[in-house]
Amino acid sequence: MFRYFLQRFHFIQTQRTNSPNLLCIDHILAKLSVNISLAIDWKPLVHKRVPPRGLDDLALRSINACPNSVGSLPACWIPFDIFMENTMDGKHLYATSAIDILSDLTKTLQVVNQASWQEAFQALWISALRLVQRERELVEGPVPHLDARLCILLSVTPLAIVGVIKQEVGMQSSKGQDSTMDVGSGCYDNYGINQPSSIERGLKSSIQLLRQFSGLLSPPPSIVSAANSAAQKAATFVSNLKKSANYGDHAETSAEAVGTMMHLIVEACIARNLLDTSAYLWLGYVAMPSTVNPSPTPKQLSPWSIFMEGSQMTPSLTNMLVVTPAPTVAEIKKLHDIALNGSNNERGAAARILCGASLNRGWNIQEHVLNSVIKLLSSPVPSDISGPGGQNQACNTSSGYMSMIRPLLFGLCRADILYIISVYGRVPDVAAALLPLCEAFGSLSPTSTHRSTSGEEPSIYSIFSCAFLFLLRLWKFYRPPQEHSVAGRWGPVRTEVTLDYLLLMYNSSRGADAKPVYISSFPNLESWYLQNQACVAGPPAADRTHQAANQILTMLCRKMTSSASSCGSSTSSSDDSCPRPCLPAWEMMESIPVVLEALLAACAHGRLSSRELTTGLRDLVDFLPASLGSIVSYFSSEITRGVWRPVEMNGVDWPSPHATLASIEQEIRDILASAGVHVPPSRPPGGGGAVILPLPMAALISLTITFKLDPAVEYISGVAGPALENCAANCASPCMPVIGALWTQKVRRWHDFIVMFCARNCFERDQAATCQLLGSCFAAFLGSSLGSRGGVDGLLGRAVLPRGSSRGITPGILYLRSCRKFYDPFFLARQLLDLVLASNSPDVAMLGASLLCIAGGPTLVQILYAETVPTWLLCSTGHAPEGRAAAVMLFLAAAFVWGVGQRSALWRPSAGLRAVVVRGHAEFLAGRFTAECHPPAWRAYVSQWLLLVVQFAPQWVPAMGPDALRKLVCGLRAWDKPELALALLETSGPLAASSLFFDDPLS
């Protein structure tokens, strides 16, 4: 009956614009349509043997209770908001696709919250919309902004939903085929749904009900035109449909439709085959303004239409295509062919266009554009460059390749594009593509033909430097290797990826027949990589290294002399009066530690002034920008060694921060105080006293403040900034306020960004500050702090902020930007557990699990299972509510990291740990039934954790092992919990069926 009613109701939808009576009850009809769909999908839960009594408070609360409120989501969906906001930290790159992570997180929350697909998808859309509205555009700096947030809403979220649907319909995942697919073939298209299903209807209903959240649907000013275009597209479709059905008298096409974020969402879903054009017929979807413009603005011909008609790629057309996103995949495919087979000028222009607005803001086809540019980046290096004899022939026969690869590299290494590469999980692919480029171009000797005389002309050094520095940005090269791979006590809470790890991820994502890529296949790069890992500060012993170092020092000394002779003149790298070394880049990179040691020693002994040292370092970076990697590696090791004398930043020998240092320190404390963190001043009152820094640190700071903030050299500043922060952390005294004071003097428009950037570094040294921040996060979430509304608004800030709001930062945002600075993962895990136990609330357990997983991922979850919770159980004197809260947090943390299904893309490289962790914890519980622990807390914890596993993650049960299962079942029977014991046996399979016939091992 309901299905027939729904068919008739859809017919009414198509006729609503012809009847004023239907238009006036538009909102009532929309709600009725959703309720009919939900009634069709409803199924009574009659097969659940064990009711989830422990998660009563985690059960779904009605999403639609406050239809016009921007903060009406219940707290059980807060992991969506935390994960999405965490992706906005531009300094953290994902080796695993954020699409896969969000897809599995959606499925996990839908299961845990016992929600319908309509409720789960609606929570997902609302979190993404809040992410967009949370962008204040008040902090200017090298961080992801509005375009990145729109990428999450219009690209990542629809593709994550596609992943959910694939899993639900049992289709085989296409993960691992992205790098081998042809241009234009969708990685996520055609997932095999031919008939409407419950999950498909749930998706449609979730989008239709977004109209109730009007505060979230207002588009930001920069995309109003895009929203209006999407609405106009739907209006034109409806108008043409009416005309074809002889309803032309009622069609009005002269007015321009008014668009909202909902229209952009629908277009993004249509592009991924999640919806079809019948969505244009939804009630109230096409909205015309009340007044019709009598003379509408004539539409201009799109530059992409001109391009597809076969026009020549003139500079003016190229510039228009760079700033205009491509409408479909067909344009991207044509550009890809031109970049491979066109003339030299056309290949360079095509590469520029692909890395422009089509990649940055082409949200409906973004995955196809990214696939295209990575295929171009991975195209084989011509043999006359990479093979023998290429040093003399490279520019003659491979100029076309160089014309294409240079704009491609410089376009992809921008901060906003690097963010897109990260959220799509393509960092391993880019790293593997950059290795042969670095090896080939670093082995070529530049000639006068190769030397670039303009910023647009390709050169050997410029291509190598961009590729090399781009590769360095993909992992924390400036940290010692033990800090990458070991996260023990007093170590960082999160293990950072290495280049070896990225290549392992790349090789594992390819087929068995594909040739693996190892760093040992690139001997020059491997040599530098091993030297960087060893943090070698002494000079190598090879004779050619000393010869190359002498040539570099001769060039630098002559330029210092010429710079000193021209009083007051600025240093310029374009002066060709000084002879330049014509050496392969790798030979120069090998000799740079020798050069740096000589320069620092000369400055330390007074034979070289500080100004001359800074000038020499800058000339070296201007000549070979890739040398910045070796400079950072050498200075980082020397700062850690602590053997160089300190110098005074007095404004005479070295730049002085005194003009703004006191105000910067006060602003840092004010920002921390706004998040509930109070730290003592790092300097005496009044700001007196000299500022003393180690010589390598002073030299590095002086070098970085000479860099221009030009987008053309963003690949240099992108390496210098994070490395400078890391070096400051290795100094004995706090250096970040000094760095902030000097940089705010140089770049005033970045003032707010620099202050917030410096504020988060206090957590590297101060565990008391970490405790305050954690407490503020929980207080803001619960609404117990002064002025906090609680929930997502209290933790991360309101979705729509009033004008004139004072500058500050919410505890949740500060946590997400600072959590990777925390040290001692055991301390962090225990603090989060204590805060959850103090509240005894499932919602707080959800928050604690989310914050723990964001900070440390599998490492912290493993610590929680292996040490933190067992230690608390053995020493606890608490009561049953505490045991249940601990069990909920422990279960949710593992579910967020490894998923609840049999196969999960969440943190895929460590997914094998799930079986190990679950087995170890089950054996611990099974072996401690007779331990003298506090009975209420112990029994509540064991029963609750097993109940959650049986109810929501039955795939975990076989990993417990037959012996542990037998002991757990017998223990539950002894505690008079036969239903839970039977449910545990049912989910364990035939492996433990015989346990019912064993004698009780506890008797």
Backbone hydrogen bonds, N-H to C=O, Kabsch-Sander energy under -0.5 kcal/mol:
donor,donor_aa,acceptor,acceptor_aa,energy
5,F,1,M,-2.4
6,L,2,F,-2.4
7,Q,3,R,-2.0
8,R,4,Y,-2.2
9,F,5,F,-1.9
10,H,6,L,-2.1
11,F,7,Q,-1.4
12,I,8,R,-1.7
13,Q,9,F,-1.7
14,T,10,H,-1.4
15,Q,11,F,-0.8
15,Q,12,I,-0.8
16,R,12,I,-0.5
16,R,13,Q,-1.0
18,N,15,Q,-1.4
19,S,16,R,-1.3
22,L,19,S,-0.6
23,L,19,S,-1.6
24,C,20,P,-1.6
25,I,22,L,-0.7
26,D,23,L,-1.3
29,L,25,I,-2.1
30,A,26,D,-2.0
31,K,27,H,-1.8
32,L,28,I,-2.2
33,S,29,L,-2.4
34,V,30,A,-1.8
35,N,31,K,-2.2
36,I,32,L,-2.2
37,S,33,S,-1.9
38,L,34,V,-2.3
39,A,35,N,-2.1
40,I,36,I,-1.9
41,D,37,S,-1.7
42,W,38,L,-1.0
46,V,44,P,-1.5
49,R,47,H,-0.8
53,R,51,P,-2.7
55,L,52,P,-1.4
56,D,53,R,-1.2
59,A,55,L,-0.9
59,A,56,D,-0.8
60,L,113,N,-1.4
65,A,62,S,-0.9
66,C,63,I,-0.6
69,S,66,C,-1.5
72,S,69,S,-0.7
77,W,74,P,-1.6
78,I,75,A,-1.9
80,F,77,W,-1.5
81,D,77,W,-0.7
82,I,78,I,-2.3
83,F,79,P,-2.5
84,M,80,F,-2.4
85,E,81,D,-2.4
86,N,82,I,-1.9
87,T,83,F,-1.4
88,M,85,E,-1.2
89,D,86,N,-1.6
90,G,88,M,-1.2
92,H,89,D,-1.7
93,L,91,K,-0.5
98,A,423,V,-1.9
99,I,423,V,-0.9
101,I,97,S,-1.9
102,L,98,A,-2.5
103,S,99,I,-2.2
104,D,100,D,-2.4
105,L,101,I,-2.2
106,T,102,L,-2.2
107,K,103,S,-1.8
108,T,104,D,-2.5
109,L,105,L,-2.5
110,Q,106,T,-2.2
111,V,107,K,-1.8
112,V,108,T,-2.9
113,N,109,L,-2.7
114,Q,111,V,-0.9
115,A,110,Q,-1.8
120,A,116,S,-2.4
121,F,117,W,-2.7
122,Q,118,Q,-1.9
123,A,119,E,-2.1
124,L,120,A,-1.9
125,W,121,F,-2.7
126,I,122,Q,-2.5
127,S,123,A,-2.2
128,A,124,L,-1.9
129,L,125,W,-2.5
130,R,126,I,-2.5
131,L,127,S,-1.8
132,V,128,A,-1.6
133,Q,129,L,-2.4
134,R,130,R,-1.6
135,E,132,V,-1.3
136,R,134,R,-0.6
140,E,138,L,-0.7
143,V,141,G,-2.3
148,A,145,H,-0.6
149,R,145,H,-1.7
150,L,146,L,-2.6
151,C,147,D,-1.7
152,I,148,A,-1.5
153,L,149,R,-1.9
154,L,150,L,-3.1
155,S,151,C,-1.7
156,V,151,C,-2.5
157,T,152,I,-2.4
159,L,155,S,-1.9
160,A,156,V,-2.4
161,I,157,T,-2.1
162,V,158,P,-2.0
163,G,159,L,-1.9
164,V,160,A,-2.0
165,I,161,I,-2.5
166,K,162,V,-2.5
167,Q,163,G,-2.0
168,E,164,V,-2.2
169,V,165,I,-2.5
170,G,167,Q,-0.7
171,M,166,K,-1.9
177,Q,174,S,-1.9
180,T,177,Q,-1.3
181,M,177,Q,-0.7
181,M,178,D,-0.8
185,S,182,D,-1.7
186,G,184,G,-0.6
194,N,192,G,-0.8
201,R,197,S,-2.7
202,G,198,S,-2.2
203,L,199,I,-1.8
204,K,200,E,-2.1
205,S,201,R,-2.6
206,S,202,G,-2.2
207,I,203,L,-1.7
208,Q,204,K,-2.4
209,L,205,S,-2.2
210,L,207,I,-1.1
211,R,208,Q,-1.1
212,Q,209,L,-1.6
213,F,210,L,-1.9
214,S,212,Q,-1.0
216,L,213,F,-1.5
217,L,213,F,-0.8
217,L,214,S,-0.5
218,S,214,S,-0.5
223,I,220,P,-1.8
224,V,221,P,-1.1
227,A,223,I,-2.2
228,N,224,V,-2.6
229,S,225,S,-2.2
230,A,226,A,-2.0
231,A,227,A,-2.2
232,Q,228,N,-2.6
233,K,229,S,-2.0
234,A,230,A,-1.6
235,A,231,A,-2.4
236,T,232,Q,-2.7
237,F,233,K,-1.9
238,V,234,A,-2.5
239,S,235,A,-2.5
240,N,236,T,-2.6
241,L,237,F,-2.1
242,K,238,V,-2.2
243,K,239,S,-2.2
244,S,240,N,-2.2
245,A,241,L,-1.0
246,N,243,K,-1.6
247,Y,242,K,-3.8
250,H,247,Y,-1.5
251,A,248,G,-1.1
258,V,287,A,-2.0
259,G,257,A,-0.5
261,M,217,L,-2.4
263,H,260,T,-0.7
264,L,260,T,-1.1
265,I,261,M,-2.1
266,V,262,M,-2.4
267,E,263,H,-2.1
268,A,264,L,-2.1
269,C,265,I,-2.1
270,I,266,V,-2.5
271,A,267,E,-2.1
272,R,268,A,-0.9
273,N,270,I,-1.6
274,L,269,C,-2.7
275,L,269,C,-0.9
279,A,276,D,-1.9
280,Y,277,T,-1.6
281,L,278,S,-1.6
282,W,279,A,-1.7
285,Y,282,W,-1.9
287,A,285,Y,-0.7
305,S,302,S,-0.6
306,I,302,S,-1.7
307,F,303,P,-2.3
308,M,304,W,-2.5
309,E,305,S,-1.3
310,G,307,F,-1.5
311,S,306,I,-1.6
314,T,312,Q,-2.0
318,T,314,T,-2.8
319,N,315,P,-2.4
320,M,316,S,-1.8
321,L,317,L,-2.4
322,V,318,T,-2.0
323,V,319,N,-1.2
324,T,321,L,-0.5
332,I,328,T,-0.7
333,K,329,V,-2.3
334,K,330,A,-2.0
335,L,331,E,-2.2
336,H,332,I,-2.3
337,D,333,K,-1.9
338,I,334,K,-2.0
339,A,335,L,-2.6
340,L,336,H,-1.2
341,N,337,D,-2.5
342,G,338,I,-2.7
347,R,343,S,-2.8
348,G,344,N,-1.9
349,A,345,N,-2.3
350,A,346,E,-2.7
351,A,347,R,-1.9
352,R,348,G,-2.0
353,I,349,A,-2.3
354,L,350,A,-2.3
355,C,351,A,-1.5
356,G,353,I,-1.6
357,A,322,V,-3.4
358,S,353,I,-0.6
359,L,356,G,-1.0
360,N,356,G,-2.2
361,R,357,A,-3.1
362,G,357,A,-0.5
363,W,361,R,-1.6
365,I,362,G,-1.3
368,H,365,I,-0.7
369,V,365,I,-1.9
370,L,366,Q,-2.6
371,N,367,E,-1.8
372,S,368,H,-1.9
373,V,369,V,-2.4
374,I,370,L,-2.0
375,K,371,N,-1.7
376,L,372,S,-2.0
377,L,373,V,-2.5
378,S,374,I,-1.7
379,S,376,L,-1.2
385,I,382,P,-1.9
386,S,382,P,-2.3
387,G,383,S,-2.8
390,G,387,G,-1.4
392,N,389,G,-1.1
393,Q,389,G,-0.6
394,A,390,G,-1.6
396,N,393,Q,-0.6
397,T,393,Q,-2.0
398,S,394,A,-1.6
402,M,398,S,-2.2
403,S,399,S,-2.3
404,M,400,G,-1.4
405,I,401,Y,-2.9
406,R,402,M,-1.8
408,L,404,M,-1.2
409,L,405,I,-2.5
410,F,406,R,-2.5
411,G,407,P,-1.7
412,L,408,L,-2.1
413,C,409,L,-1.7
414,R,411,G,-0.8
418,L,414,R,-2.7
419,Y,415,A,-1.7
420,I,416,D,-1.4
421,I,417,I,-2.4
422,S,418,L,-1.8
423,V,419,Y,-2.4
424,Y,420,I,-1.6
425,G,422,S,-1.9
426,R,421,I,-2.5
427,V,94,Y,-0.5
430,V,426,R,-2.3
431,A,427,V,-2.5
432,A,428,P,-2.3
433,A,429,D,-1.7
434,L,430,V,-1.8
435,L,431,A,-1.2
437,L,433,A,-0.7
438,C,434,L,-2.6
439,E,435,L,-2.4
440,A,436,P,-2.5
441,F,437,L,-2.4
442,G,438,C,-1.7
443,S,439,E,-0.5
443,S,440,A,-0.9
444,L,441,F,-0.7
451,R,447,T,-1.5
457,E,454,S,-0.8
463,I,459,S,-2.1
464,F,460,I,-2.5
465,S,461,Y,-2.8
466,C,462,S,-2.2
467,A,463,I,-2.4
468,F,464,F,-2.9
469,L,465,S,-2.7
470,F,466,C,-2.1
471,L,467,A,-2.0
472,L,468,F,-2.0
473,R,469,L,-1.5
474,L,471,L,-1.3
475,W,472,L,-1.1
476,K,497,V,-0.7
477,F,472,L,-0.6
477,F,475,W,-2.2
479,R,476,K,-1.4
483,E,480,P,-1.2
484,H,480,P,-0.8
484,H,481,P,-0.8
485,S,481,P,-1.6
486,V,482,Q,-1.7
487,A,485,S,-0.5
491,G,488,G,-1.9
493,V,822,F,-1.6
496,E,483,E,-0.5
502,L,498,T,-2.1
503,L,499,L,-2.1
504,L,500,D,-2.0
505,M,501,Y,-2.4
506,Y,502,L,-2.2
507,N,503,L,-2.7
508,S,504,L,-2.1
509,S,505,M,-1.2
510,R,506,Y,-0.5
510,R,507,N,-0.9
514,A,511,G,-1.0
518,Y,516,P,-0.5
521,S,518,Y,-1.6
522,F,519,I,-1.8
526,E,522,F,-2.8
527,S,523,P,-2.2
528,W,524,N,-1.8
529,Y,525,L,-2.5
530,L,526,E,-2.6
531,Q,527,S,-2.0
532,N,528,W,-2.6
533,Q,529,Y,-2.2
534,A,530,L,-2.2
535,C,531,Q,-0.6
535,C,532,N,-0.7
536,V,531,Q,-1.6
546,H,542,A,-1.3
547,Q,543,D,-2.1
548,A,544,R,-2.5
549,A,545,T,-2.4
550,N,546,H,-2.4
551,Q,547,Q,-1.9
552,I,548,A,-2.2
553,L,549,A,-2.7
554,T,550,N,-2.3
555,M,551,Q,-2.1
556,L,552,I,-2.6
557,C,553,L,-2.8
558,R,554,T,-2.0
559,K,555,M,-1.9
560,M,556,L,-2.4
561,T,557,C,-2.3
562,S,558,R,-2.4
563,S,559,K,-2.3
564,A,560,M,-2.5
565,S,561,T,-1.9
566,S,562,S,-1.0
567,C,565,S,-1.1
569,S,566,S,-1.6
575,D,572,S,-0.7
576,D,574,S,-0.7
583,L,581,P,-0.7
585,A,444,L,-0.6
586,W,442,G,-2.4
588,M,584,P,-1.6
589,M,585,A,-2.7
590,E,586,W,-2.0
591,S,587,E,-1.2
592,I,588,M,-1.1
594,V,591,S,-0.6
595,V,591,S,-1.7
596,L,592,I,-2.8
597,E,593,P,-2.2
598,A,594,V,-2.0
599,L,595,V,-2.3
600,L,596,L,-2.7
601,A,597,E,-2.3
602,A,598,A,-2.2
603,C,599,L,-2.1
604,A,600,L,-2.7
605,H,601,A,-1.7
606,G,603,C,-1.1
607,R,602,A,-2.0
608,L,602,A,-1.3
613,L,609,S,-2.3
614,T,610,S,-2.4
615,T,611,R,-2.5
616,G,612,E,-2.5
617,L,613,L,-2.4
618,R,614,T,-2.4
619,D,615,T,-2.5
620,L,616,G,-2.1
621,V,617,L,-2.1
622,D,618,R,-2.6
623,F,619,D,-2.3
624,L,620,L,-2.6
627,S,624,L,-2.4
628,L,625,P,-1.9
629,G,626,A,-1.6
630,S,626,A,-0.6
631,I,627,S,-2.4
632,V,628,L,-2.7
633,S,629,G,-2.1
634,Y,630,S,-2.6
635,F,631,I,-2.8
636,S,632,V,-2.4
637,S,633,S,-1.6
638,E,634,Y,-2.2
639,I,635,F,-2.6
640,T,636,S,-1.8
641,R,637,S,-1.9
642,G,638,E,-2.0
643,V,638,E,-0.6
647,V,693,L,-3.3
649,M,691,V,-2.8
650,N,648,E,-1.8
651,G,654,W,-2.2
660,T,657,P,-1.4
661,L,657,P,-1.6
662,A,658,H,-0.5
664,I,660,T,-2.4
665,E,661,L,-2.4
666,Q,662,A,-1.9
667,E,663,S,-2.4
668,I,664,I,-2.3
669,R,665,E,-2.0
670,D,666,Q,-2.2
671,I,667,E,-2.4
672,L,668,I,-2.2
673,A,669,R,-2.4
674,S,670,D,-1.9
675,A,671,I,-0.8
675,A,672,L,-0.8
676,G,673,A,-1.7
677,V,672,L,-2.9
678,H,676,G,-0.5
679,V,677,V,-0.6
687,G,684,P,-1.9
692,I,690,A,-0.7
693,L,647,V,-2.4
695,L,645,R,-1.3
698,A,694,P,-2.7
699,A,695,L,-2.4
700,L,696,P,-2.2
701,I,697,M,-2.5
702,S,698,A,-2.4
703,L,699,A,-1.8
704,T,700,L,-2.4
705,I,701,I,-1.9
706,T,703,L,-1.4
707,F,704,T,-1.4
710,D,708,K,-1.6
713,V,710,D,-2.0
714,E,711,P,-1.3
716,I,713,V,-1.4
717,S,713,V,-1.4
718,G,714,E,-2.3
719,V,716,I,-1.1
720,A,716,I,-2.1
721,G,717,S,-2.3
723,A,719,V,-1.4
724,L,720,A,-2.5
725,E,721,G,-2.0
726,N,722,P,-2.1
727,C,723,A,-2.4
728,A,724,L,-2.1
729,A,725,E,-1.4
730,N,726,N,-0.9
730,N,727,C,-0.7
731,C,727,C,-0.5
731,C,728,A,-0.9
739,I,735,C,-2.4
740,G,736,M,-3.1
741,A,737,P,-2.4
742,L,738,V,-2.2
743,W,739,I,-2.5
744,T,740,G,-2.4
745,Q,741,A,-1.2
746,K,742,L,-1.0
747,V,743,W,-3.2
748,R,746,K,-0.6
750,W,747,V,-1.0
751,H,748,R,-1.6
754,I,750,W,-2.8
755,V,751,H,-2.3
756,M,752,D,-2.3
757,F,753,F,-2.4
758,C,754,I,-2.2
759,A,755,V,-1.9
760,R,756,M,-1.1
761,N,758,C,-1.2
762,C,759,A,-1.0
763,F,760,R,-1.0
764,E,761,N,-1.3
765,R,762,C,-1.0
766,D,762,C,-1.3
767,Q,765,R,-0.6
770,T,766,D,-1.3
771,C,767,Q,-2.3
772,Q,768,A,-2.0
773,L,769,A,-2.3
774,L,770,T,-2.4
775,G,771,C,-2.4
776,S,772,Q,-2.3
777,C,773,L,-2.2
778,F,774,L,-2.0
779,A,775,G,-2.4
780,A,776,S,-2.8
781,F,777,C,-2.0
782,L,778,F,-2.2
783,G,779,A,-1.1
784,S,779,A,-1.9
785,S,779,A,-1.0
788,S,785,S,-1.8
791,G,781,F,-3.4
794,G,790,G,-1.4
795,L,791,G,-1.9
796,L,792,V,-3.0
797,G,792,V,-0.7
797,G,793,D,-1.1
801,L,799,A,-0.5
805,S,802,P,-1.0
812,G,795,L,-2.0
813,I,795,L,-0.6
814,L,810,T,-2.2
815,Y,811,P,-2.3
816,L,812,G,-2.5
817,R,813,I,-1.9
818,S,814,L,-1.0
818,S,815,Y,-0.6
819,C,815,Y,-2.3
821,K,818,S,-2.6
822,F,819,C,-0.9
824,D,491,G,-2.9
828,L,824,D,-1.7
829,A,825,P,-2.5
830,R,826,F,-1.9
831,Q,827,F,-2.3
832,L,828,L,-2.3
833,L,829,A,-2.0
834,D,830,R,-2.5
835,L,831,Q,-2.0
836,V,832,L,-1.8
837,L,833,L,-2.6
838,A,834,D,-1.9
839,S,835,L,-0.7
839,S,836,V,-0.8
840,N,836,V,-1.9
841,S,836,V,-0.5
845,A,841,S,-2.0
846,M,842,P,-2.2
847,L,843,D,-1.9
848,G,844,V,-3.0
849,A,845,A,-2.4
850,S,846,M,-1.9
851,L,847,L,-2.7
852,L,848,G,-2.1
853,C,849,A,-2.3
854,I,850,S,-2.2
855,A,851,L,-1.8
856,G,852,L,-2.4
857,G,852,L,-0.6
857,G,853,C,-1.5
859,T,856,G,-1.2
861,V,857,G,-1.8
862,Q,858,P,-2.6
863,I,859,T,-1.9
864,L,860,L,-2.5
865,Y,861,V,-2.1
866,A,862,Q,-2.8
867,E,863,I,-2.5
868,T,863,I,-2.1
869,V,864,L,-2.3
871,T,867,E,-2.4
872,W,868,T,-2.0
873,L,869,V,-2.7
874,L,870,P,-2.2
875,C,871,T,-1.4
876,S,872,W,-1.3
882,E,879,H,-0.6
883,G,879,H,-1.5
884,R,880,A,-2.3
885,A,881,P,-2.3
886,A,882,E,-2.5
887,A,883,G,-2.0
888,V,884,R,-2.4
889,M,885,A,-2.3
890,L,886,A,-2.5
891,F,887,A,-2.6
892,L,888,V,-2.6
893,A,889,M,-2.4
894,A,890,L,-1.7
895,A,891,F,-2.3
896,F,892,L,-2.7
897,V,893,A,-1.6
898,W,894,A,-2.9
899,G,895,A,-1.8
908,R,905,A,-1.4
910,S,907,W,-1.9
911,A,908,R,-1.6
913,L,910,S,-1.9
914,R,911,A,-1.5
916,V,912,G,-1.0
917,V,913,L,-3.3
918,V,914,R,-2.9
919,R,915,A,-2.3
920,G,916,V,-2.4
921,H,917,V,-2.4
922,A,918,V,-2.5
923,E,919,R,-2.4
924,F,920,G,-1.8
925,L,921,H,-2.5
926,A,922,A,-2.7
927,G,923,E,-1.9
928,R,924,F,-0.6
928,R,925,L,-0.9
929,F,926,A,-0.7
931,A,928,R,-1.1
933,C,931,A,-1.9
934,H,876,S,-0.7
937,A,878,G,-0.7
938,W,934,H,-2.5
939,R,935,P,-2.8
940,A,936,P,-2.3
941,Y,937,A,-2.3
942,V,938,W,-2.6
943,S,939,R,-2.4
944,Q,940,A,-2.2
945,W,941,Y,-2.8
946,L,942,V,-2.2
947,L,943,S,-2.2
948,L,944,Q,-2.4
949,V,945,W,-2.2
950,V,946,L,-2.6
951,Q,947,L,-2.5
952,F,948,L,-2.7
953,A,948,L,-0.7
953,A,949,V,-1.6
955,Q,900,V,-0.6
956,W,953,A,-2.0
957,V,954,P,-1.0
959,A,956,W,-0.9
960,M,957,V,-2.1
961,G,958,P,-1.1
965,L,961,G,-2.1
966,R,962,P,-2.4
967,K,963,D,-2.0
968,L,964,A,-2.5
969,V,965,L,-2.8
970,C,966,R,-2.2
971,G,967,K,-2.2
972,L,968,L,-2.4
973,R,969,V,-2.1
974,A,970,C,-2.0
975,W,971,G,-1.4
976,D,973,R,-1.4
977,K,972,L,-2.4
981,A,977,K,-1.9
982,L,978,P,-2.6
983,A,979,E,-2.4
984,L,980,L,-2.2
985,L,981,A,-1.8
986,E,982,L,-2.5
987,T,983,A,-2.0
988,S,984,L,-0.9
989,G,985,L,-0.7
989,G,986,E,-0.6
991,L,988,S,-0.5
992,A,989,G,-1.1
993,A,990,P,-0.9
995,S,992,A,-1.7
996,L,993,A,-1.2
997,F,994,S,-1.6
998,F,995,S,-1.3
1003,S,1000,D,-1.3
